[in-house]
């Protein structure tokens, strides 16, 4: 019967950046960053809404002014 020698070497690798919980400063920074991002998105959407509504608002305004002018002329007669 022959015997064999087996050598086994184990090394442990440690992570330099442990995926632990972020510090308070990082959490506050992330919250502010998210808030500014959301605010910018909101302002962009409001601007698009205003641009979409402008033609309709102009038509409605002109129509209302015409109707008022016609009503004033009818009341004078």
C-alpha positions, 0 to 999 in steps of 0.5 A, a space after each residue: 500500500 502506497 501513502 500520499 502526502 497532500 498539502 492544502 494551503 488556505 488563505 482568507 481574503 478580507 474585503 477592504 470595503 465591507 458592505 455594511 451600513 452607511 454612516 450618518 453623513 453618507 445617509 444624509 448626503 444620499 438623502 440630499 442628493 435624492 431630494 435634489 434629483 427628485 426636485 429637478 425631475 418635478 420642475 422638468 415635468 411642470 415645465 413640460 406640462 406648462 408647455 403642453 397647456 399653453 396652446 389650450 389656455 390661449 384658445 380658451 382665453 381668446 374664446 372667453 374674451 370674444 364671448 365677453 365682448 359679444 355680451 357687452 355689445 348685447 347689453 348696450 343695445 
